Amino acid sequence: MAFLGPLIKTALSIHENLTSVTDHVKSQEKVLRNMLITAQDTSFGIYYDFDSILESDDIRHAFAKAIPFYDYDKMNDRWWQQMKQGKPDITWPGVPSFLARSSGTTGKKSKMIPVTDEMITAIKDAGTSQVSALSNFNLDPSIFEKEVLALGSSTDLDHKNGFTIGEISGISASQIPEFLSSFYKPGKEIASIDDWDERVHQIAIQSENWDIGMLSGIPSWIEIMLKRVMEYHKVDSIHDVWPNLSVYTSGGVAFEPYRSSFEKLFSKPVQIVDTYLASEGFIASQQRPETDAMQLVTDGGIYFEFVPFKPEYINPDGSIVEDAPVLHLGAVEENVDYALIISTVSGAWRYLIGDTIKFTDVDRAEIKITGRTKFFLNVVGSQLSVLKMETAITDLQNKFDTAIKEFTVCAKKNKGEFYHVWTLGTTTEVSEKELASHLDDLLQKANKNYKVARSKALKGVIVHKVAPEIFSKWNDYNKKKGGQVKMEKVMKEETFKEWEHFCKSTIT
């Protein structure tokens, strides 16, 4: 069946050419208009007079003027709680079939975000577009005949009060059509195992029976899974088990800090493709090999708005001040940090998703995630985004030829003076003092605000090294393991004290 590969690749290329968006700004205005028409008779649509917005000459401006910003708590308390009690037509017609449990970062209470049938369709369409875009990459056609291993959350979903509940990756996997099930691994039986360690163990046992060509999942958990498969088979490379592995679709966090440790697991080239799937929807994916930036899904079930990410527009809790300026896609600029605001076909309206992004190519609507509104280190004016931190960590890895798989940092007071205290997950023999010195230098060169802070209120940088597995043990300790769980990159002092105590107790 070797002829199928070129045939599938050609079909995907045709699909990509036929469905690709040529005008992202017009596409977004069409999405907004259709959403307003669909939801105009809901409680939310009546309250905010969607009819009047639709009659406006500029619906984007009228929409932004009429509706305030919402975060999860505000949207849930004011509107979604009614829907969760079974009341129809609250923020979207009918009652959604699914609730997505948002794992978020460790130690945080899960959110329950509605997922409508329209959103399921939008996620499937975006996923098809992302797979079609693989035809743009220089991949052997035979790869399109191979199996795909997706390591997400359990597909054994909960059922409560008429809703089906799970993490978005588990919900999406549960909706895979039957005719694609032969390509999808680990298969429904293993994917439904709730215990993450047992699920990975079963993957290791069955792995030699699969011909995996593509992987998908969050880097930290994919890396652990690959190592366990290799350990089970007593091999030095994952390609000894899956010789045709050629593509890894990463998501959830930036891949670059993991690159060096991943490359040690491969003996053949693997194409890394970034995606941005959140509990609220499929937001963006990498469409071409010339860049690792991702293209916003501008023709799906999401309308995007952007607030310049500046201290004067962001409250201490990460929410946005009500009079903050907001831009639509046609007004943004490249290389400026924005807080991302979304409205979706699941009934989220002007919703602060909590991520910050920057545009690398406005015409192509290509972005990079720069951090979280709550994980922005600005206690003493340093204005450090997660992207700046991750870039510095990557440079640190390159300088000392080592792997730093995870990190977290806290602005901590010591004898009345502020220090940035970093915990690095690494086995390097480079001293903590030398790592701190070079990390400090890298950040000063990359960020003028940080450099100013270092000359004034920020007195220094402290680095502590811990074994990389401490981070996954911390996730386990917080009962958040696998799936979509991500480590907090910036911790507040109270949480950081608990983290430091955990590190010491685990080491001893």
Secondary structure, DSSP 8 states (H G I E B T S, - for coil): -TTHHHHHHHHHHHHHHHH--S-HHHHHHHHHHHHHHHHTTSHHHHHTTHHHHHHSS-HHHHHHHHS--B-HHHHIIIIIHHHHTT-SSSSSSS--SEEEEE--BTT---EEEEE-HHHHHHHHHHHHHHHHHGGGS---GGGGGSEEEE--S-S--EEETTEEEE-HHHHHHHT--GGGTTTEESHHHHHT--SHHHHHHHHHHHGGG--EEEEEE-HHHHHHHHHHHHHHHT-S-GGGT-TT--EEEEESS-SGGGHHHHHTT-SS--EEEEEEEETTEEEEE---TT-S-EEE-TTSSEEEEEEE--GGGB-TTS-B-TT---B-GGG--BT--EEEEEEETTS--SEEEEEEEEEEETTTTEEEEEEESSS-B-TTS--B-HHHHHHHHHHHHHHHT----EEEEEEEEETTEEEEEEEEE----S-HHHHHHHHHHHHHHH-HHHHHHHTTTEEEEEEEEE-THHHHHHHHHTT--STT-B--SB--HHHHHHHHHHHHHHH-
